[in-house]
């Protein structure tokens, strides 16, 4: 994705992730308050708002923070984001597979972990087929 | 991959930020290319070469160990 996008679109994109953090903070607060847990609501919302603040304040000073904010994309930054996403996926797959076998070893059903592995595996197969035909 | 981007940029009196803006990439990406940490895509390599009025082969140098 080029940084030559229109300034207006790029400006909107810069506020997408911080805005999402604020929405998540509000969701945390609403859910915890609905269950009468004001402390958890405060902490959950504060963490997300602090994260949003870090993104806004430090995105001009740190490239890593700019990447987390989805600020000013170019081909190298897209590659970094893709590799970071792949690393994250490996960690999640390792966790889900480990938990599936832990559940099975306990004589229990895999439950949500099995669903995650199934959906993840199927998505990977479909995505591989799609991208292999596209490129 | 080695490149002459730093020398060409310096000869033009450009900062990494200015070159990045001219090419539509970040300052850090220009720095990574100059340091040899990042190999640009073919379109970006062509844009850089054209910017300096050179061919891609004149700007970027592929050594045997890069293959």
N, CA and C atoms of all chains as a GROMACS GRO file, in nm:
protein
  606
    1UNK      N    1   0.084  -0.119   0.000
    1UNK     CA    2   0.000   0.000   0.000
    1UNK      C    3   0.088   0.124   0.000
    2UNK      N    4   0.061   0.214  -0.086
    2UNK     CA    5   0.149   0.328  -0.101
    2UNK      C    6   0.114   0.439  -0.003
    3UNK      N    7   0.215   0.518   0.031
    3UNK     CA    8   0.191   0.634   0.116
    3UNK      C    9   0.140   0.751   0.034
    4UNK      N   10   0.123   0.729  -0.096
    4UNK     CA   11   0.077   0.837  -0.182
    4UNK      C   12  -0.075   0.848  -0.182
    5UNK      N   13  -0.141   0.772  -0.094
    5UNK     CA   14  -0.286   0.782  -0.084
    5UNK      C   15  -0.324   0.926  -0.052
    6UNK      N   16  -0.449   0.959  -0.074
    6UNK     CA   17  -0.490   1.096  -0.046
    6UNK      C   18  -0.472   1.125   0.102
    7UNK      N   19  -0.440   1.252   0.130
    7UNK     CA   20  -0.416   1.291   0.268
    7UNK      C   21  -0.535   1.266   0.358
    8UNK      N   22  -0.653   1.285   0.303
    8UNK     CA   23  -0.775   1.269   0.383
    8UNK      C   24  -0.792   1.124   0.428
    9UNK      N   25  -0.773   1.031   0.334
    9UNK     CA   26  -0.787   0.889   0.366
    9UNK      C   27  -0.682   0.846   0.466
   10UNK      N   28  -0.556   0.891   0.444
   10UNK     CA   29  -0.448   0.855   0.535
   10UNK      C   30  -0.476   0.910   0.674
   11UNK      N   31  -0.529   1.034   0.679
   11UNK     CA   32  -0.559   1.095   0.808
   11UNK      C   33  -0.666   1.016   0.883
   12UNK      N   34  -0.769   0.972   0.810
   12UNK     CA   35  -0.875   0.891   0.873
   12UNK      C   36  -0.816   0.760   0.924
   13UNK      N   37  -0.729   0.698   0.842
   13UNK     CA   38  -0.671   0.570   0.880
   13UNK      C   39  -0.588   0.582   1.008
   14UNK      N   40  -0.520   0.697   1.026
   14UNK     CA   41  -0.435   0.717   1.142
   14UNK      C   42  -0.516   0.709   1.272
   15UNK      N   43  -0.644   0.740   1.264
   15UNK     CA   44  -0.726   0.742   1.384
   15UNK      C   45  -0.809   0.616   1.399
   16UNK      N   46  -0.793   0.523   1.305
   16UNK     CA   47  -0.874   0.401   1.308
   16UNK      C   48  -0.841   0.316   1.431
   17UNK      N   49  -0.713   0.285   1.451
   17UNK     CA   50  -0.674   0.199   1.563
   17UNK      C   51  -0.696   0.266   1.698
   18UNK      N   52  -0.653   0.394   1.715
   18UNK     CA   53  -0.685   0.460   1.843
   18UNK      C   54  -0.836   0.465   1.868
   19UNK      N   55  -0.913   0.490   1.764
   19UNK     CA   56  -1.058   0.492   1.779
   19UNK      C   57  -1.113   0.357   1.819
   20UNK      N   58  -1.057   0.251   1.758
   20UNK     CA   59  -1.099   0.115   1.793
   20UNK      C   60  -1.068   0.085   1.940
   21UNK      N   61  -0.953   0.136   1.986
   21UNK     CA   62  -0.915   0.116   2.127
   21UNK      C   63  -1.017   0.183   2.220
   22UNK      N   64  -1.062   0.302   2.182
   22UNK     CA   65  -1.162   0.372   2.263
   22UNK      C   66  -1.294   0.294   2.265
   23UNK      N   67  -1.331   0.240   2.150
   23UNK     CA   68  -1.454   0.160   2.142
   23UNK      C   69  -1.443   0.036   2.232
   24UNK      N   70  -1.326  -0.030   2.225
   24UNK     CA   71  -1.305  -0.149   2.309
   24UNK      C   72  -1.307  -0.111   2.456
   25UNK      N   73  -1.247   0.005   2.489
   25UNK     CA   74  -1.249   0.052   2.628
   25UNK      C   75  -1.393   0.071   2.675
   26UNK      N   76  -1.476   0.130   2.591
   26UNK     CA   77  -1.616   0.151   2.627
   26UNK      C   78  -1.688   0.017   2.641
   27UNK      N   79  -1.654  -0.079   2.554
   27UNK     CA   80  -1.717  -0.211   2.562
   27UNK      C   81  -1.679  -0.282   2.692
   28UNK      N   82  -1.546  -0.274   2.725
   28UNK     CA   83  -1.501  -0.332   2.852
   28UNK      C   84  -1.582  -0.274   2.968
   29UNK      N   85  -1.588  -0.141   2.971
   29UNK     CA   86  -1.656  -0.072   3.080
   29UNK      C   87  -1.803  -0.114   3.086
   30UNK      N   88  -1.869  -0.118   2.971
   30UNK     CA   89  -2.011  -0.151   2.968
   30UNK      C   90  -2.036  -0.294   3.017
   31UNK      N   91  -1.953  -0.388   2.969
   31UNK     CA   92  -1.974  -0.529   3.006
   31UNK      C   93  -1.949  -0.550   3.156
   32UNK      N   94  -1.839  -0.495   3.207
   32UNK     CA   95  -1.808  -0.515   3.348
   32UNK      C   96  -1.908  -0.444   3.439
   33UNK      N   97  -1.948  -0.323   3.397
   33UNK     CA   98  -2.048  -0.250   3.478
   33UNK      C   99  -2.182  -0.323   3.478
   34UNK      N  100  -2.214  -0.387   3.364
   34UNK     CA  101  -2.339  -0.463   3.358
   34UNK      C  102  -2.337  -0.580   3.456
   35UNK      N  103  -2.216  -0.630   3.487
   35UNK     CA  104  -2.203  -0.738   3.584
   35UNK      C  105  -2.163  -0.686   3.722
   36UNK      N  106  -2.181  -0.555   3.741
   36UNK     CA  107  -2.156  -0.491   3.870
   36UNK      C  108  -2.011  -0.511   3.916
   37UNK      N  109  -1.919  -0.487   3.823
   37UNK     CA  110  -1.777  -0.497   3.857
   37UNK      C  111  -1.708  -0.366   3.818
   38UNK      N  112  -1.727  -0.260   3.896
   38UNK     CA  113  -1.675  -0.128   3.859
   38UNK      C  114  -1.523  -0.121   3.853
   39UNK      N  115  -1.456  -0.195   3.942
   39UNK     CA  116  -1.309  -0.192   3.942
   39UNK      C  117  -1.254  -0.252   3.812
   40UNK      N  118  -1.309  -0.368   3.775
   40UNK     CA  119  -1.265  -0.431   3.649
   40UNK      C  120  -1.299  -0.341   3.530
   41UNK      N  121  -1.414  -0.274   3.536
   41UNK     CA  122  -1.453  -0.183   3.428
   41UNK      C  123  -1.353  -0.070   3.415
   42UNK      N  124  -1.313  -0.015   3.528
   42UNK     CA  125  -1.218   0.097   3.528
   42UNK      C  126  -1.081   0.054   3.476
   43UNK      N  127  -1.033  -0.062   3.527
   43UNK     CA  128  -0.900  -0.110   3.487
   43UNK      C  129  -0.899  -0.146   3.338
   44UNK      N  130  -1.002  -0.220   3.296
   44UNK     CA  131  -1.008  -0.261   3.156
   44UNK      C  132  -1.012  -0.143   3.061
   45UNK      N  133  -1.097  -0.046   3.094
   45UNK     CA  134  -1.107   0.073   3.008
   45UNK      C  135  -0.978   0.155   3.014
   46UNK      N  136  -0.919   0.165   3.132
   46UNK     CA  137  -0.797   0.246   3.147
   46UNK      C  138  -0.682   0.188   3.065
   47UNK      N  139  -0.671   0.055   3.065
   47UNK     CA  140  -0.563  -0.009   2.987
   47UNK      C  141  -0.577   0.024   2.839
   48UNK      N  142  -0.699   0.012   2.787
   48UNK     CA  143  -0.721   0.038   2.645
   48UNK      C  144  -0.701   0.186   2.611
   49UNK      N  145  -0.747   0.273   2.701
   49UNK     CA  146  -0.729   0.417   2.677
   49UNK      C  147  -0.583   0.457   2.685
   50UNK      N  148  -0.509   0.394   2.777
   50UNK     CA  149  -0.366   0.422   2.788
   50UNK      C  150  -0.294   0.375   2.661
   51UNK      N  151  -0.334   0.259   2.612
   51UNK     CA  152  -0.273   0.208   2.487
   51UNK      C  153  -0.300   0.304   2.371
   52UNK      N  154  -0.424   0.353   2.363
   52UNK     CA  155  -0.459   0.449   2.257
   52UNK      C  156  -0.375   0.575   2.271
   53UNK      N  157  -0.356   0.620   2.394
   53UNK     CA  158  -0.277   0.742   2.417
   53UNK      C  159  -0.132   0.722   2.374
   54UNK      N  160  -0.077   0.603   2.406
   54UNK     CA  161   0.062   0.573   2.366
   54UNK      C  162   0.073   0.576   2.214
   55UNK      N  163  -0.025   0.518   2.146
   55UNK     CA  164  -0.022   0.516   1.998
   55UNK      C  165  -0.022   0.658   1.942
   56UNK      N  166  -0.106   0.743   1.999
   56UNK     CA  167  -0.118   0.880   1.946
   56UNK      C  168   0.007   0.962   1.978
   57UNK      N  169   0.058   0.950   2.101
   57UNK     CA  170   0.169   1.035   2.145
   57UNK      C  171   0.302   0.994   2.083
   58UNK      N  172   0.325   0.862   2.073
   58UNK     CA  173   0.458   0.816   2.034
   58UNK      C  174   0.469   0.768   1.889
   59UNK      N  175   0.362   0.776   1.811
   59UNK     CA  176   0.369   0.723   1.674
   59UNK      C  177   0.464   0.803   1.586
   60UNK      N  178   0.490   0.928   1.622
   60UNK     CA  179   0.585   1.009   1.543
   60UNK      C  180   0.729   0.985   1.586
   61UNK      N  181   0.747   0.927   1.703
   61UNK     CA  182   0.882   0.909   1.756
   61UNK      C  183   0.934   0.768   1.737
   62UNK      N  184   0.844   0.672   1.729
   62UNK     CA  185   0.885   0.531   1.719
   62UNK      C  186   0.817   0.466   1.599
   63UNK      N  187   0.898   0.402   1.513
   63UNK     CA  188   0.839   0.336   1.397
   63UNK      C  189   0.751   0.219   1.440
   64UNK      N  190   0.795   0.148   1.545
   64UNK     CA  191   0.715   0.034   1.592
   64UNK      C  192   0.576   0.080   1.636
   65UNK      N  193   0.572   0.193   1.707
   65UNK     CA  194   0.442   0.245   1.751
   65UNK      C  195   0.361   0.292   1.630
   66UNK      N  196   0.430   0.353   1.533
   66UNK     CA  197   0.360   0.396   1.411
   66UNK      C  198   0.300   0.276   1.339
   67UNK      N  199   0.372   0.165   1.341
   67UNK     CA  200   0.320   0.043   1.279
   67UNK      C  201   0.197  -0.008   1.354
   68UNK      N  202   0.202  -0.002   1.486
   68UNK     CA  203   0.088  -0.046   1.566
   68UNK      C  204  -0.032   0.044   1.543
   69UNK      N  205  -0.003   0.170   1.509
   69UNK     CA  206  -0.112   0.264   1.485
   69UNK      C  207  -0.162   0.257   1.341
   70UNK      N  208  -0.095   0.178   1.258
   70UNK     CA  209  -0.130   0.169   1.115
   70UNK      C  210  -0.109   0.305   1.048
   71UNK      N  211   0.001   0.371   1.087
   71UNK     CA  212   0.030   0.505   1.037
   71UNK      C  213   0.125   0.496   0.918
   72UNK      N  214   0.096   0.570   0.812
   72UNK     CA  215   0.186   0.582   0.697
   72UNK      C  216   0.240   0.447   0.649
   73UNK      N  217   0.158   0.374   0.579
   73UNK     CA  218   0.200   0.243   0.529
   73UNK      C  219   0.287   0.258   0.406
   74UNK      N  220   0.382   0.168   0.392
   74UNK     CA  221   0.453   0.151   0.266
   74UNK      C  222   0.487   0.002   0.254
   75UNK      N  223   0.558  -0.037   0.149
   75UNK     CA  224   0.576  -0.181   0.126
   75UNK      C  225   0.655  -0.249   0.236
   76UNK      N  226   0.757  -0.181   0.290
   76UNK     CA  227   0.836  -0.242   0.397
   76UNK      C  228   0.753  -0.256   0.524
   77UNK      N  229   0.675  -0.151   0.555
   77UNK     CA  230   0.592  -0.157   0.674
   77UNK      C  231   0.482  -0.262   0.659
   78UNK      N  232   0.432  -0.279   0.539
   78UNK     CA  233   0.332  -0.385   0.516
   78UNK      C  234   0.395  -0.522   0.539
   79UNK      N  235   0.521  -0.537   0.493
   79UNK     CA  236   0.591  -0.665   0.513
   79UNK      C  237   0.611  -0.692   0.662
   80UNK      N  238   0.650  -0.588   0.736
   80UNK     CA  239   0.671  -0.604   0.881
   80UNK      C  240   0.541  -0.646   0.948
   81UNK      N  241   0.432  -0.580   0.911
   81UNK     CA  242   0.302  -0.613   0.969
   81UNK      C  243   0.262  -0.756   0.936
   82UNK      N  244   0.286  -0.798   0.811
   82UNK     CA  245   0.252  -0.934   0.770
   82UNK      C  246   0.333  -1.036   0.849
   83UNK      N  247   0.464  -1.009   0.867
   83UNK     CA  248   0.548  -1.102   0.942
   83UNK      C  249   0.509  -1.106   1.089
   84UNK      N  250   0.475  -0.989   1.144
   84UNK     CA  251   0.431  -0.986   1.284
   84UNK      C  252   0.301  -1.065   1.300
   85UNK      N  253   0.212  -1.051   1.201
   85UNK     CA  254   0.085  -1.125   1.207
   85UNK      C  255   0.111  -1.275   1.198
   86UNK      N  256   0.207  -1.315   1.113
   86UNK     CA  257   0.240  -1.457   1.100
   86UNK      C  258   0.297  -1.511   1.231
   87UNK      N  259   0.384  -1.433   1.294
   87UNK     CA  260   0.442  -1.475   1.422
   87UNK      C  261   0.333  -1.490   1.528
   88UNK      N  262   0.240  -1.396   1.528
   88UNK     CA  263   0.127  -1.402   1.621
   88UNK      C  264   0.044  -1.528   1.596
   89UNK      N  265   0.023  -1.557   1.467
   89UNK     CA  266  -0.055  -1.676   1.431
   89UNK      C  267   0.014  -1.803   1.480
   90UNK      N  268   0.147  -1.810   1.461
   90UNK     CA  269   0.220  -1.928   1.508
   90UNK      C  270   0.200  -1.947   1.658
   91UNK      N  271   0.207  -1.837   1.733
   91UNK     CA  272   0.191  -1.846   1.879
   91UNK      C  273   0.051  -1.896   1.914
   92UNK      N  274  -0.049  -1.843   1.844
   92UNK     CA  275  -0.187  -1.884   1.872
   92UNK      C  276  -0.212  -2.029   1.834
   93UNK      N  277  -0.155  -2.072   1.721
   93UNK     CA  278  -0.171  -2.212   1.678
   93UNK      C  279  -0.106  -2.305   1.779
   94UNK      N  280   0.014  -2.266   1.824
   94UNK     CA  281   0.084  -2.348   1.923
   94UNK      C  282   0.003  -2.359   2.052
   95UNK      N  283  -0.053  -2.247   2.095
   95UNK     CA  284  -0.136  -2.247   2.216
   95UNK      C  285  -0.260  -2.334   2.198
   96UNK      N  286  -0.329  -2.316   2.086
   96UNK     CA  287  -0.454  -2.390   2.064
   96UNK      C  288  -0.427  -2.540   2.054
   97UNK      N  289  -0.324  -2.577   1.978
   97UNK     CA  290  -0.291  -2.720   1.965
   97UNK      C  291  -0.251  -2.780   2.100
   98UNK      N  292  -0.170  -2.704   2.175
   98UNK     CA  293  -0.130  -2.753   2.307
   98UNK      C  294  -0.252  -2.776   2.395
   99UNK      N  295  -0.344  -2.681   2.393
   99UNK     CA  296  -0.463  -2.693   2.477
   99UNK      C  297  -0.554  -2.807   2.433
  100UNK      N  298  -0.561  -2.832   2.300
  100UNK     CA  299  -0.639  -2.946   2.251
  100UNK      C  300  -0.584  -3.076   2.311
  101UNK      N  301  -0.453  -3.091   2.306
  101UNK     CA  302  -0.394  -3.216   2.356
  101UNK      C  303  -0.400  -3.223   2.509
  102UNK      N  304  -0.391  -3.109   2.575
  102UNK     CA  305  -0.406  -3.108   2.721
  102UNK      C  306  -0.547  -3.154   2.758
  103UNK      N  307  -0.647  -3.102   2.686
  103UNK     CA  308  -0.786  -3.141   2.712
  103UNK      C  309  -0.806  -3.290   2.686
  104UNK      N  310  -0.752  -3.338   2.574
  104UNK     CA  311  -0.766  -3.480   2.541
  104UNK      C  312  -0.696  -3.566   2.646
  105UNK      N  313  -0.578  -3.522   2.692
  105UNK     CA  314  -0.504  -3.598   2.793
  105UNK      C  315  -0.581  -3.606   2.924
  106UNK      N  316  -0.660  -3.501   2.949
  106UNK     CA  317  -0.742  -3.500   3.071
  106UNK      C  318  -0.869  -3.583   3.054
  107UNK      N  319  -0.889  -3.637   2.935
  107UNK     CA  320  -1.010  -3.714   2.908
  107UNK      C  321  -1.130  -3.626   2.880
  108UNK      N  322  -1.104  -3.499   2.843
  108UNK     CA  323  -1.211  -3.404   2.816
  108UNK      C  324  -1.221  -3.377   2.666
  109UNK      N  325  -1.333  -3.317   2.626
  109UNK     CA  326  -1.348  -3.274   2.487
  109UNK      C  327  -1.261  -3.149   2.464
  110UNK      N  328  -1.208  -3.132   2.343
  110UNK     CA  329  -1.125  -3.014   2.316
  110UNK      C  330  -1.202  -2.882   2.333
  111UNK      N  331  -1.333  -2.886   2.310
  111UNK     CA  332  -1.416  -2.766   2.330
  111UNK      C  333  -1.376  -2.652   2.236
  112UNK      N  334  -1.374  -2.528   2.289
  112UNK     CA  335  -1.343  -2.412   2.204
  112UNK      C  336  -1.206  -2.422   2.137
  113UNK      N  337  -1.111  -2.487   2.205
  113UNK     CA  338  -0.976  -2.501   2.146
  113UNK      C  339  -0.983  -2.582   2.017
  114UNK      N  340  -1.066  -2.684   2.015
  114UNK     CA  341  -1.082  -2.764   1.894
  114UNK      C  342  -1.146  -2.683   1.782
  115UNK      N  343  -1.243  -2.599   1.821
  115UNK     CA  344  -1.308  -2.513   1.722
  115UNK      C  345  -1.206  -2.415   1.661
  116UNK      N  346  -1.124  -2.358   1.749
  116UNK     CA  347  -1.022  -2.263   1.701
  116UNK      C  348  -0.927  -2.333   1.604
  117UNK      N  349  -0.882  -2.454   1.640
  117UNK     CA  350  -0.791  -2.528   1.552
  117UNK      C  351  -0.860  -2.560   1.419
  118UNK      N  352  -0.985  -2.602   1.425
  118UNK     CA  353  -1.057  -2.637   1.303
  118UNK      C  354  -1.077  -2.518   1.211
  119UNK      N  355  -1.126  -2.409   1.269
  119UNK     CA  356  -1.148  -2.288   1.188
  119UNK      C  357  -1.016  -2.234   1.134
  120UNK      N  358  -0.914  -2.235   1.220
  120UNK     CA  359  -0.781  -2.187   1.178
  120UNK      C  360  -0.725  -2.270   1.064
  121UNK      N  361  -0.732  -2.401   1.080
  121UNK     CA  362  -0.679  -2.490   0.976
  121UNK      C  363  -0.753  -2.474   0.845
  122UNK      N  364  -0.886  -2.468   0.853
  122UNK     CA  365  -0.967  -2.453   0.732
  122UNK      C  366  -0.939  -2.319   0.664
  123UNK      N  367  -0.930  -2.214   0.744
  123UNK     CA  368  -0.901  -2.081   0.688
  123UNK      C  369  -0.766  -2.080   0.619
  124UNK      N  370  -0.667  -2.146   0.680
  124UNK     CA  371  -0.534  -2.149   0.620
  124UNK      C  372  -0.537  -2.221   0.486
  125UNK      N  373  -0.609  -2.333   0.480
  125UNK     CA  374  -0.618  -2.408   0.353
  125UNK      C  375  -0.686  -2.324   0.245
  126UNK      N  376  -0.800  -2.264   0.280
  126UNK     CA  377  -0.874  -2.184   0.182
  126UNK      C  378  -0.790  -2.064   0.137
  127UNK      N  379  -0.725  -1.998   0.233
  127UNK     CA  380  -0.644  -1.881   0.199
  127UNK      C  381  -0.527  -1.920   0.110
  128UNK      N  382  -0.465  -2.036   0.138
  128UNK     CA  383  -0.353  -2.081   0.056
  128UNK      C  384  -0.397  -2.106  -0.087
  129UNK      N  385  -0.512  -2.174  -0.102
  129UNK     CA  386  -0.564  -2.200  -0.238
  129UNK      C  387  -0.596  -2.069  -0.309
  130UNK      N  388  -0.661  -1.978  -0.238
  130UNK     CA  389  -0.700  -1.850  -0.298
  130UNK      C  390  -0.577  -1.771  -0.344
  131UNK      N  391  -0.479  -1.757  -0.255
  131UNK     CA  392  -0.363  -1.676  -0.290
  131UNK      C  393  -0.274  -1.743  -0.394
  132UNK      N  394  -0.271  -1.878  -0.394
  132UNK     CA  395  -0.190  -1.946  -0.494
  132UNK      C  396  -0.248  -1.928  -0.633
  133UNK      N  397  -0.379  -1.908  -0.642
  133UNK     CA  398  -0.442  -1.885  -0.773
  133UNK      C  399  -0.434  -1.738  -0.812
  134UNK      N  400  -0.428  -1.651  -0.710
  134UNK     CA  401  -0.428  -1.507  -0.738
  134UNK      C  402  -0.291  -1.457  -0.781
  135UNK      N  403  -0.183  -1.512  -0.722
  135UNK     CA  404  -0.049  -1.462  -0.751
  135UNK      C  405   0.029  -1.561  -0.837
  136UNK      N  406   2.125  -0.678  -0.028
  136UNK     CA  407   2.165  -0.622  -0.158
  136UNK      C  408   2.228  -0.484  -0.135
  137UNK      N  409   2.343  -0.466  -0.198
  137UNK     CA  410   2.409  -0.335  -0.186
  137UNK      C  411   2.341  -0.235  -0.279
  138UNK      N  412   2.353  -0.109  -0.242
  138UNK     CA  413   2.299  -0.006  -0.329
  138UNK      C  414   2.380   0.122  -0.314
  139UNK      N  415   2.363   0.210  -0.410
  139UNK     CA  416   2.430   0.341  -0.406
  139UNK      C  417   2.333   0.451  -0.364
  140UNK      N  418   2.224   0.412  -0.300
  140UNK     CA  419   2.119   0.509  -0.267
  140UNK      C  420   2.174   0.619  -0.177
  141UNK      N  421   2.251   0.581  -0.078
  141UNK     CA  422   2.302   0.682   0.016
  141UNK      C  423   2.389   0.785  -0.058
  142UNK      N  424   2.479   0.736  -0.145
  142UNK     CA  425   2.567   0.827  -0.217
  142UNK      C  426   2.488   0.917  -0.312
  143UNK      N  427   2.392   0.857  -0.382
  143UNK     CA  428   2.311   0.934  -0.477
  143UNK      C  429   2.226   1.038  -0.404
  144UNK      N  430   2.172   0.998  -0.290
  144UNK     CA  431   2.090   1.091  -0.211
  144UNK      C  432   2.175   1.206  -0.160
  145UNK      N  433   2.294   1.172  -0.109
  145UNK     CA  434   2.384   1.276  -0.056
  145UNK      C  435   2.426   1.372  -0.168
  146UNK      N  436   2.450   1.317  -0.285
  146UNK     CA  437   2.490   1.402  -0.398
  146UNK      C  438   2.381   1.501  -0.435
  147UNK      N  439   2.257   1.460  -0.412
  147UNK     CA  440   2.144   1.549  -0.443
  147UNK      C  441   2.114   1.644  -0.326
  148UNK      N  442   2.182   1.622  -0.213
  148UNK     CA  443   2.159   1.705  -0.095
  148UNK      C  444   2.025   1.680  -0.030
  149UNK      N  445   1.977   1.557  -0.042
  149UNK     CA  446   1.846   1.522   0.013
  149UNK      C  447   1.859   1.453   0.147
  150UNK      N  448   1.764   1.476   0.234
  150UNK     CA  449   1.755   1.398   0.357
  150UNK      C  450   1.680   1.268   0.327
  151UNK      N  451   1.691   1.171   0.420
  151UNK     CA  452   1.615   1.047   0.402
  151UNK      C  453   1.466   1.076   0.401
  152UNK      N  454   1.427   1.172   0.485
  152UNK     CA  455   1.285   1.209   0.492
  152UNK      C  456   1.237   1.264   0.358
  153UNK      N  457   1.317   1.351   0.299
  153UNK     CA  458   1.278   1.413   0.171
  153UNK      C  459   1.270   1.309   0.060
  154UNK      N  460   1.369   1.220   0.056
  154UNK     CA  461   1.366   1.116  -0.046
  154UNK      C  462   1.247   1.022  -0.026
  155UNK      N  463   1.222   0.990   0.100
  155UNK     CA  464   1.106   0.905   0.130
  155UNK      C  465   0.975   0.968   0.084
  156UNK      N  466   0.961   1.098   0.110
  156UNK     CA  467   0.840   1.168   0.067
  156UNK      C  468   0.828   1.169  -0.085
  157UNK      N  469   0.940   1.189  -0.151
  157UNK     CA  470   0.938   1.193  -0.298
  157UNK      C  471   0.899   1.058  -0.357
  158UNK      N  472   0.936   0.951  -0.287
  158UNK     CA  473   0.911   0.816  -0.339
  158UNK      C  474   0.788   0.750  -0.277
  159UNK      N  475   0.727   0.816  -0.180
  159UNK     CA  476   0.607   0.760  -0.118
  159UNK      C  477   0.635   0.650  -0.019
  160UNK      N  478   0.751   0.657   0.047
  160UNK     CA  479   0.783   0.558   0.152
  160UNK      C  480   0.833   0.633   0.275
  161UNK      N  481   0.847   0.561   0.385
  161UNK     CA  482   0.888   0.626   0.509
  161UNK      C  483   1.038   0.651   0.512
  162UNK      N  484   1.079   0.742   0.602
  162UNK     CA  485   1.222   0.768   0.622
  162UNK      C  486   1.295   0.641   0.664
  163UNK      N  487   1.228   0.563   0.750
  163UNK     CA  488   1.291   0.440   0.798
  163UNK      C  489   1.314   0.339   0.686
  164UNK      N  490   1.224   0.340   0.588
  164UNK     CA  491   1.240   0.247   0.475
  164UNK      C  492   1.360   0.288   0.390
  165UNK      N  493   1.377   0.418   0.368
  165UNK     CA  494   1.496   0.465   0.296
  165UNK      C  495   1.622   0.424   0.372
  166UNK      N  496   1.620   0.442   0.503
  166UNK     CA  497   1.735   0.405   0.585
  166UNK      C  498   1.763   0.255   0.576
  167UNK      N  499   1.658   0.175   0.580
  167UNK     CA  500   1.676   0.028   0.572
  167UNK      C  501   1.734  -0.013   0.438
  168UNK      N  502   1.693   0.053   0.331
  168UNK     CA  503   1.747   0.022   0.198
  168UNK      C  504   1.895   0.062   0.193
  169UNK      N  505   1.926   0.179   0.246
  169UNK     CA  506   2.065   0.225   0.245
  169UNK      C  507   2.156   0.133   0.327
  170UNK      N  508   2.101   0.082   0.437
  170UNK     CA  509   2.180  -0.007   0.523
  170UNK      C  510   2.189  -0.148   0.467
  171UNK      N  511   2.111  -0.177   0.364
  171UNK     CA  512   2.110  -0.312   0.308
  171UNK      C  513   2.025  -0.409   0.387
  172UNK      N  514   1.943  -0.356   0.479
  172UNK     CA  515   1.857  -0.442   0.561
  172UNK      C  516   1.728  -0.479   0.489
  173UNK      N  517   1.692  -0.400   0.389
  173UNK     CA  518   1.566  -0.425   0.318
  173UNK      C  519   1.588  -0.410   0.168
  174UNK      N  520   1.545  -0.511   0.094
  174UNK     CA  521   1.552  -0.505  -0.052
  174UNK      C  522   1.418  -0.453  -0.104
  175UNK      N  523   1.420  -0.340  -0.175
  175UNK     CA  524   1.293  -0.284  -0.222
  175UNK      C  525   1.229  -0.373  -0.328
  176UNK      N  526   1.097  -0.357  -0.341
  176UNK     CA  527   1.028  -0.428  -0.449
  176UNK      C  528   1.077  -0.375  -0.583
  177UNK      N  529   1.048  -0.449  -0.689
  177UNK     CA  530   1.092  -0.404  -0.821
  177UNK      C  531   1.031  -0.267  -0.857
  178UNK      N  532   0.901  -0.245  -0.834
  178UNK     CA  533   0.846  -0.112  -0.866
  178UNK      C  534   0.916   0.001  -0.790
  179UNK      N  535   0.946  -0.023  -0.660
  179UNK     CA  536   1.013   0.082  -0.583
  179UNK      C  537   1.156   0.102  -0.632
  180UNK      N  538   1.225  -0.008  -0.663
  180UNK     CA  539   1.362   0.003  -0.715
  180UNK      C  540   1.364   0.083  -0.846
  181UNK      N  541   1.265   0.057  -0.930
  181UNK     CA  542   1.258   0.131  -1.058
  181UNK      C  543   1.229   0.279  -1.031
  182UNK      N  544   1.138   0.305  -0.936
  182UNK     CA  545   1.107   0.446  -0.903
  182UNK      C  546   1.231   0.517  -0.851
  183UNK      N  547   1.309   0.448  -0.767
  183UNK     CA  548   1.429   0.509  -0.710
  183UNK      C  549   1.530   0.536  -0.820
  184UNK      N  550   1.549   0.437  -0.907
  184UNK     CA  551   1.647   0.454  -1.016
  184UNK      C  552   1.606   0.568  -1.106
  185UNK      N  553   1.479   0.574  -1.142
  185UNK     CA  554   1.431   0.683  -1.229
  185UNK      C  555   1.447   0.818  -1.161
  186UNK      N  556   1.424   0.819  -1.029
  186UNK     CA  557   1.436   0.946  -0.956
  186UNK      C  558   1.576   1.003  -0.970
  187UNK      N  559   1.676   0.912  -0.966
  187UNK     CA  560   1.814   0.958  -0.976
  187UNK      C  561   1.865   0.959  -1.120
  188UNK      N  562   1.778   0.928  -1.215
  188UNK     CA  563   1.817   0.928  -1.356
  188UNK      C  564   1.913   0.817  -1.390
  189UNK      N  565   1.900   0.705  -1.319
  189UNK     CA  566   1.989   0.590  -1.343
  189UNK      C  567   1.904   0.468  -1.379
  190UNK      N  568   1.974   0.362  -1.417
  190UNK     CA  569   1.905   0.234  -1.434
  190UNK      C  570   1.907   0.160  -1.301
  191UNK      N  571   1.823   0.061  -1.287
  191UNK     CA  572   1.819  -0.017  -1.162
  191UNK      C  573   1.955  -0.082  -1.136
  192UNK      N  574   2.017  -0.133  -1.242
  192UNK     CA  575   2.147  -0.200  -1.225
  192UNK      C  576   2.256  -0.104  -1.179
  193UNK      N  577   2.240   0.024  -1.212
  193UNK     CA  578   2.339   0.122  -1.170
  193UNK      C  579   2.322   0.160  -1.024
  194UNK      N  580   2.204   0.141  -0.971
  194UNK     CA  581   2.176   0.180  -0.832
  194UNK      C  582   2.189   0.062  -0.737
  195UNK      N  583   2.139  -0.053  -0.782
  195UNK     CA  584   2.139  -0.172  -0.695
  195UNK      C  585   2.235  -0.277  -0.748
  196UNK      N  586   2.306  -0.340  -0.657
  196UNK     CA  587   2.409  -0.436  -0.696
  196UNK      C  588   2.385  -0.569  -0.625
  197UNK      N  589   2.362  -0.672  -0.704
  197UNK     CA  590   2.337  -0.805  -0.648
  197UNK      C  591   2.468  -0.882  -0.645
  198UNK      N  592   2.514  -0.913  -0.526
  198UNK     CA  593   2.635  -0.994  -0.511
  198UNK      C  594   2.596  -1.141  -0.516
  199UNK      N  595   2.698  -1.226  -0.538
  199UNK     CA  596   2.670  -1.369  -0.546
  199UNK      C  597   2.603  -1.420  -0.418
  200UNK      N  598   2.648  -1.366  -0.302
  200UNK     CA  599   2.592  -1.416  -0.176
  200UNK      C  600   2.447  -1.371  -0.155
  201UNK      N  601   2.401  -1.275  -0.236
  201UNK     CA  602   2.262  -1.229  -0.223
  201UNK      C  603   2.165  -1.322  -0.293
  202UNK      N  604   2.216  -1.409  -0.381
  202UNK     CA  605   2.126  -1.493  -0.461
  202UNK      C  606   2.063  -1.602  -0.377
   0.00000   0.00000   0.00000
